[in-house]
Amino acid sequence: MGIKDSDEEAVEREKRIAELKRQAEELAGGEMAEGGMEETPPEIEEGFWQHVVDYEKAPWTTNLKQLEEAGIEMPPPEALNDEQLSKKLWEVIHGLALLRVFLDDTDHLSDRELYTELWSDMLREEVKAMPPDADGAWHLSPLGGGSEEDIQLQMKYYADEEWRRQFKEDFPDFVMPEHEDPLYDRDRFLPQPDYGTASEQGPN
């Protein structure tokens, strides 16, 4: 009695998964840890290990370089007047969205302050040159460094009362700042992974 086609396919998938695991371990220098995938459907497991291998093989780059390769020039902030800078900032924001990179928590910064942070720091961090994935997204925040100042700003401008209360319970020595509304109104217009109509347009 021969093996059913579905069984043959399952066997071939297991071989592919085993080969992907071998490649992943080799690319990681033998330090690849795995676990917790016993209940994962084989097709999902294969996709996971394929992603791991693709990630490990991908070269390093920066979002700044990716934008420039896409034809978006990134002049230094001091080379732009305020009108030029605001226009350039939104060009960069939408360019990042095409790379599946989305900004969060920017309303405490002016256009010039945000562009300066992007140009001088945030977009110069090394990232893997992975092709954009419609089902995935990376998020960048000026408050993503986790410093004391970042946490203060997060609690001051963006945390709701429940979040502030819980944070104070978890860290009783933390000096909680008074809540203030951010000075700027940008975040609600920022592109999001679901690309809502309002978020695509930007402010008028």
C-alpha positions as CSV (number, residue, x, y, z in Angstrom):
1,M,0.0,0.0,0.0
2,G,1.6,3.3,-1.1
3,I,1.9,6.5,0.9
4,K,-0.9,8.9,0.3
5,D,-0.1,12.2,-1.5
6,S,-0.9,14.1,1.7
7,D,1.5,11.9,3.6
8,E,4.2,12.3,1.0
9,E,3.7,16.1,1.3
10,A,4.0,15.9,5.1
11,V,7.2,13.9,4.8
12,E,8.7,16.4,2.3
13,R,7.7,19.3,4.6
14,E,9.4,17.6,7.6
15,K,12.5,17.3,5.5
16,R,12.4,21.0,4.6
17,I,11.8,22.0,8.2
18,A,14.8,19.9,9.3
19,E,17.0,21.5,6.6
20,L,15.8,25.0,7.6
21,K,16.6,24.2,11.2
22,R,20.1,23.0,10.2
23,Q,20.7,26.2,8.2
24,A,19.4,28.4,11.0
25,E,21.7,26.7,13.6
26,E,24.7,27.0,11.2
27,L,24.0,30.6,10.6
28,A,23.6,31.3,14.3
29,G,27.0,29.6,15.0
30,G,25.4,26.7,16.7
31,E,23.6,28.8,19.3
32,M,20.1,28.5,18.0
33,A,17.6,27.6,20.8
34,E,14.2,26.2,19.9
35,G,11.2,25.2,21.9
36,G,7.5,25.7,22.4
37,M,6.5,24.8,18.8
38,E,5.2,21.3,19.5
39,E,1.6,22.3,18.9
40,T,2.4,24.5,15.9
41,P,0.9,23.4,12.5
42,P,3.7,22.2,10.2
43,E,3.0,24.9,7.6
44,I,3.4,27.6,10.2
45,E,6.6,26.0,11.6
46,E,8.1,25.9,8.1
47,G,7.2,29.6,7.5
48,F,8.8,30.4,10.9
49,W,12.1,28.7,10.2
50,Q,12.2,30.1,6.6
51,H,11.9,33.6,8.2
52,V,14.7,32.8,10.6
53,V,17.0,31.7,7.8
54,D,16.1,34.7,5.6
55,Y,16.7,37.0,8.6
56,E,20.1,35.4,9.4
57,K,21.2,35.6,5.8
58,A,20.1,39.2,5.2
59,P,22.8,41.9,5.2
60,W,22.8,44.8,7.7
61,T,21.6,48.2,6.6
62,T,19.9,51.3,8.1
63,N,16.4,52.7,7.4
64,L,18.2,55.9,6.3
65,K,20.1,54.0,3.6
66,Q,16.9,52.2,2.6
67,L,15.1,55.5,2.2
68,E,17.9,57.0,0.1
69,E,18.0,53.8,-2.1
70,A,14.2,54.4,-2.6
71,G,15.0,57.9,-3.9
72,I,14.1,59.8,-0.8
73,E,16.9,62.3,-0.1
74,M,17.6,63.0,3.6
75,P,19.3,66.5,3.9
76,P,20.5,67.6,7.3
77,P,17.9,69.6,9.2
78,E,19.8,72.8,9.1
79,A,19.7,72.7,5.3
80,L,15.8,73.0,5.3
81,N,13.6,75.9,6.3
82,D,10.5,75.1,8.4
83,E,8.2,74.6,5.4
84,Q,10.7,72.4,3.5
85,L,11.4,70.4,6.6
86,S,7.7,69.7,7.4
87,K,7.2,68.5,3.8
88,K,10.3,66.4,3.9
89,L,9.3,64.9,7.3
90,W,6.0,63.6,5.9
91,E,7.8,62.3,2.8
92,V,10.0,60.3,5.2
93,I,7.1,59.1,7.3
94,H,5.3,57.7,4.3
95,G,8.5,56.3,2.9
96,L,9.0,54.4,6.1
97,A,5.5,53.1,6.0
98,L,6.3,51.5,2.6
99,L,9.1,49.7,4.3
100,R,6.6,48.6,7.0
101,V,8.2,50.9,9.6
102,F,5.8,53.0,11.6
103,L,6.3,55.8,14.0
104,D,4.6,56.1,17.4
105,D,4.5,58.7,20.3
106,T,5.8,61.8,18.4
107,D,3.3,64.5,19.6
108,H,5.7,65.9,22.1
109,L,8.2,66.9,19.4
110,S,7.9,69.6,16.8
111,D,8.5,68.7,13.1
112,R,12.0,70.0,13.3
113,E,12.8,68.1,16.6
114,L,11.3,64.8,15.2
115,Y,13.1,65.1,11.8
116,T,16.4,65.9,13.7
117,E,16.0,62.8,15.8
118,L,15.2,60.6,12.8
119,W,18.1,62.0,10.8
120,S,20.7,62.0,13.5
121,D,19.8,58.9,15.4
122,M,16.7,56.8,14.9
123,L,17.2,56.0,11.2
124,R,20.9,55.3,11.6
125,E,20.3,52.2,13.8
126,E,21.4,49.0,12.0
127,V,18.6,46.8,10.8
128,K,18.4,43.7,8.7
129,A,17.6,44.3,5.0
130,M,14.5,42.2,4.9
131,P,11.9,42.7,2.2
132,P,8.8,44.5,3.4
133,D,6.2,42.0,4.7
134,A,2.5,42.9,4.3
135,D,1.7,40.9,7.4
136,G,4.5,42.4,9.6
137,A,5.5,45.8,10.9
138,W,8.3,47.5,12.8
139,H,7.6,50.4,15.2
140,L,9.9,53.2,15.9
141,S,9.4,55.7,18.8
142,P,11.5,58.6,20.0
143,L,10.8,57.1,23.5
144,G,11.9,53.6,22.6
145,G,15.3,53.8,24.4
146,G,13.8,53.1,27.8
147,S,15.8,55.8,29.5
148,E,14.6,57.6,32.6
149,E,13.8,60.6,30.5
150,D,11.9,58.4,28.0
151,I,9.8,56.9,30.7
152,Q,9.0,60.4,32.2
153,L,7.9,61.6,28.8
154,Q,5.8,58.5,28.2
155,M,4.0,58.9,31.5
156,K,3.6,62.6,31.1
157,Y,2.2,62.8,27.6
158,Y,0.9,59.3,26.5
159,A,0.0,57.1,29.5
160,D,-3.6,57.0,30.5
161,E,-4.7,57.0,34.2
162,E,-4.8,53.3,34.5
163,W,-1.4,52.9,33.0
164,R,0.0,55.6,35.3
165,R,-1.6,54.0,38.3
166,Q,-0.3,50.5,37.5
167,F,3.2,51.8,36.8
168,K,3.2,53.6,40.1
169,E,2.2,50.4,41.9
170,D,4.9,48.5,40.1
171,F,7.6,51.1,40.7
172,P,6.6,53.0,43.9
173,D,9.8,55.0,44.0
174,F,9.1,56.5,40.6
175,V,8.3,60.2,40.6
176,M,5.2,60.4,38.5
177,P,5.0,63.6,36.5
178,E,1.7,65.5,36.1
179,H,-0.2,64.6,33.0
180,E,0.0,67.2,30.2
181,D,-1.4,67.1,26.7
182,P,1.3,67.0,24.0
183,L,2.1,70.3,22.3
184,Y,1.6,68.9,18.8
185,D,-1.1,66.9,16.9
186,R,0.6,64.4,14.6
187,D,0.2,60.9,15.8
188,R,-3.4,60.5,14.7
189,F,-2.3,61.2,11.2
190,L,0.6,58.8,11.1
191,P,0.3,55.8,8.8
192,Q,-0.5,52.6,10.7
193,P,-0.2,48.9,9.6
194,D,-3.9,48.8,8.6
195,Y,-3.6,52.1,6.6
196,G,-6.7,53.8,7.7
197,T,-8.0,56.5,5.3
198,A,-7.2,59.3,7.7
199,S,-3.7,58.1,8.5
200,E,-2.8,57.9,4.8
201,Q,-3.5,61.5,4.2
202,G,-1.5,63.4,6.8
203,P,-2.7,66.8,8.1
204,N,-3.9,69.4,5.6
